[in-house]
Amino acid sequence: MAISCSHAVLVMLILAISPAVDSLTCYTCQSQASMEDCENKQKETACPSDSSLCVTGVLNCTALMTGGVMKTVYFKGCAATGHKCDIRKEHKPSCPSSPTGWSYSFSNSCCSGNNCNGHSGSRRNTSVMLAVYLFLAIWVIVLMY
């Protein structure tokens, strides 16, 4: 049985847009300077199999004294177990050391998909990209017939 050119193109397109079966990968970084600095230092990290989300966040630390100094830590990493939008313990930032201690608050956002927590200015919606690829594949097949 011979495979037509259109069938070969279809198979190649399906393989090209199929998601990988490997574990999720997320960018990880920490910076007290800025999110941009964090992104300049970010590294791609394979998440454990129980992580299904990537996290981007900010930790705000306020020193526990009158006129307390405020520090900010920007971070990215793999989410905790399951679909909870919390950073994994091994990627969790902490406030700098202080003799009086800190009060702190986290502000996180999560996303799904490999390296979805990349540069904040270039996030892509994978569902839209998949729809575009499928439309193009169907269009190519229609043109071949």
Contacts in CASP RR format, 6 or more apart in sequence:
PFRMAT RR
TARGET T0000
AUTHOR 0000-0000-0000
METHOD contacts of the structure
MODEL  1
MAISCSHAVLVMLILAISPAVDSLTCYTCQSQASMEDCENKQKETACPSD
SSLCVTGVLNCTALMTGGVMKTVYFKGCAATGHKCDIRKEHKPSCPSSPT
GWSYSFSNSCCSGNNCNGHSGSRRNTSVMLAVYLFLAIWVIVLMY
4 144 0 8 1.000
5 144 0 8 1.000
6 140 0 8 1.000
6 141 0 8 1.000
6 144 0 8 1.000
6 145 0 8 1.000
9 140 0 8 1.000
9 141 0 8 1.000
9 144 0 8 1.000
10 137 0 8 1.000
10 140 0 8 1.000
10 141 0 8 1.000
13 133 0 8 1.000
13 136 0 8 1.000
13 137 0 8 1.000
13 140 0 8 1.000
14 137 0 8 1.000
16 133 0 8 1.000
17 130 0 8 1.000
17 133 0 8 1.000
17 134 0 8 1.000
17 137 0 8 1.000
20 114 0 8 1.000
22 46 0 8 1.000
23 46 0 8 1.000
23 47 0 8 1.000
23 48 0 8 1.000
23 49 0 8 1.000
23 51 0 8 1.000
24 46 0 8 1.000
24 47 0 8 1.000
24 51 0 8 1.000
24 52 0 8 1.000
24 53 0 8 1.000
24 54 0 8 1.000
24 78 0 8 1.000
24 112 0 8 1.000
24 113 0 8 1.000
24 114 0 8 1.000
25 44 0 8 1.000
25 45 0 8 1.000
25 46 0 8 1.000
25 47 0 8 1.000
25 114 0 8 1.000
25 115 0 8 1.000
26 44 0 8 1.000
26 45 0 8 1.000
26 47 0 8 1.000
26 51 0 8 1.000
26 54 0 8 1.000
26 55 0 8 1.000
26 76 0 8 1.000
26 77 0 8 1.000
26 78 0 8 1.000
26 79 0 8 1.000
26 114 0 8 1.000
26 115 0 8 1.000
26 116 0 8 1.000
26 117 0 8 1.000
27 39 0 8 1.000
27 42 0 8 1.000
27 43 0 8 1.000
27 44 0 8 1.000
27 45 0 8 1.000
27 54 0 8 1.000
27 76 0 8 1.000
27 77 0 8 1.000
27 115 0 8 1.000
27 117 0 8 1.000
27 118 0 8 1.000
28 42 0 8 1.000
28 43 0 8 1.000
28 45 0 8 1.000
28 76 0 8 1.000
28 77 0 8 1.000
28 78 0 8 1.000
28 91 0 8 1.000
29 38 0 8 1.000
29 39 0 8 1.000
29 41 0 8 1.000
29 42 0 8 1.000
29 43 0 8 1.000
29 74 0 8 1.000
29 75 0 8 1.000
29 76 0 8 1.000
29 77 0 8 1.000
30 38 0 8 1.000
30 73 0 8 1.000
30 74 0 8 1.000
30 75 0 8 1.000
30 93 0 8 1.000
31 37 0 8 1.000
31 38 0 8 1.000
31 41 0 8 1.000
31 73 0 8 1.000
31 74 0 8 1.000
31 75 0 8 1.000
32 71 0 8 1.000
32 72 0 8 1.000
32 73 0 8 1.000
32 74 0 8 1.000
32 96 0 8 1.000
33 74 0 8 1.000
34 74 0 8 1.000
35 56 0 8 1.000
35 58 0 8 1.000
35 74 0 8 1.000
35 120 0 8 1.000
37 74 0 8 1.000
38 74 0 8 1.000
38 75 0 8 1.000
38 76 0 8 1.000
39 76 0 8 1.000
39 118 0 8 1.000
39 119 0 8 1.000
39 120 0 8 1.000
42 76 0 8 1.000
42 118 0 8 1.000
44 115 0 8 1.000
45 77 0 8 1.000
45 78 0 8 1.000
47 54 0 8 1.000
47 77 0 8 1.000
47 78 0 8 1.000
47 79 0 8 1.000
47 88 0 8 1.000
48 78 0 8 1.000
48 88 0 8 1.000
50 81 0 8 1.000
50 82 0 8 1.000
51 78 0 8 1.000
51 79 0 8 1.000
51 80 0 8 1.000
51 81 0 8 1.000
51 82 0 8 1.000
51 88 0 8 1.000
52 79 0 8 1.000
52 82 0 8 1.000
52 83 0 8 1.000
52 112 0 8 1.000
53 78 0 8 1.000
53 79 0 8 1.000
53 82 0 8 1.000
53 83 0 8 1.000
53 84 0 8 1.000
53 85 0 8 1.000
53 110 0 8 1.000
53 111 0 8 1.000
53 112 0 8 1.000
54 76 0 8 1.000
54 77 0 8 1.000
54 78 0 8 1.000
54 79 0 8 1.000
54 110 0 8 1.000
54 111 0 8 1.000
54 112 0 8 1.000
54 113 0 8 1.000
54 115 0 8 1.000
54 116 0 8 1.000
54 117 0 8 1.000
55 75 0 8 1.000
55 76 0 8 1.000
55 77 0 8 1.000
55 78 0 8 1.000
55 79 0 8 1.000
55 85 0 8 1.000
55 86 0 8 1.000
55 87 0 8 1.000
55 91 0 8 1.000
55 108 0 8 1.000
55 109 0 8 1.000
55 110 0 8 1.000
55 117 0 8 1.000
56 75 0 8 1.000
56 76 0 8 1.000
56 77 0 8 1.000
56 108 0 8 1.000
56 109 0 8 1.000
56 110 0 8 1.000
56 111 0 8 1.000
56 117 0 8 1.000
56 118 0 8 1.000
56 120 0 8 1.000
57 74 0 8 1.000
57 75 0 8 1.000
57 76 0 8 1.000
57 87 0 8 1.000
57 106 0 8 1.000
57 107 0 8 1.000
57 108 0 8 1.000
57 109 0 8 1.000
58 72 0 8 1.000
58 73 0 8 1.000
58 74 0 8 1.000
58 75 0 8 1.000
58 106 0 8 1.000
58 107 0 8 1.000
59 72 0 8 1.000
59 73 0 8 1.000
59 74 0 8 1.000
59 75 0 8 1.000
59 93 0 8 1.000
59 94 0 8 1.000
59 95 0 8 1.000
59 104 0 8 1.000
59 105 0 8 1.000
59 106 0 8 1.000
60 70 0 8 1.000
60 71 0 8 1.000
60 72 0 8 1.000
60 104 0 8 1.000
60 105 0 8 1.000
60 106 0 8 1.000
60 107 0 8 1.000
61 70 0 8 1.000
61 71 0 8 1.000
61 72 0 8 1.000
61 73 0 8 1.000
61 95 0 8 1.000
61 96 0 8 1.000
61 102 0 8 1.000
61 103 0 8 1.000
61 104 0 8 1.000
62 68 0 8 1.000
62 69 0 8 1.000
62 70 0 8 1.000
62 102 0 8 1.000
62 103 0 8 1.000
62 104 0 8 1.000
63 69 0 8 1.000
63 70 0 8 1.000
63 71 0 8 1.000
63 98 0 8 1.000
63 100 0 8 1.000
63 101 0 8 1.000
63 102 0 8 1.000
64 98 0 8 1.000
64 100 0 8 1.000
64 101 0 8 1.000
64 102 0 8 1.000
64 103 0 8 1.000
65 100 0 8 1.000
71 95 0 8 1.000
71 96 0 8 1.000
71 102 0 8 1.000
73 93 0 8 1.000
73 94 0 8 1.000
73 95 0 8 1.000
75 87 0 8 1.000
75 91 0 8 1.000
75 92 0 8 1.000
75 93 0 8 1.000
76 91 0 8 1.000
76 117 0 8 1.000
76 118 0 8 1.000
77 87 0 8 1.000
77 88 0 8 1.000
77 91 0 8 1.000
77 117 0 8 1.000
78 87 0 8 1.000
78 88 0 8 1.000
78 91 0 8 1.000
79 85 0 8 1.000
79 86 0 8 1.000
79 87 0 8 1.000
79 88 0 8 1.000
79 110 0 8 1.000
80 86 0 8 1.000
80 87 0 8 1.000
80 88 0 8 1.000
80 89 0 8 1.000
85 108 0 8 1.000
85 109 0 8 1.000
85 110 0 8 1.000
86 106 0 8 1.000
86 108 0 8 1.000
87 93 0 8 1.000
87 106 0 8 1.000
87 108 0 8 1.000
95 101 0 8 1.000
95 102 0 8 1.000
95 104 0 8 1.000
111 117 0 8 1.000
111 123 0 8 1.000
113 126 0 8 1.000
116 123 0 8 1.000
116 126 0 8 1.000
END
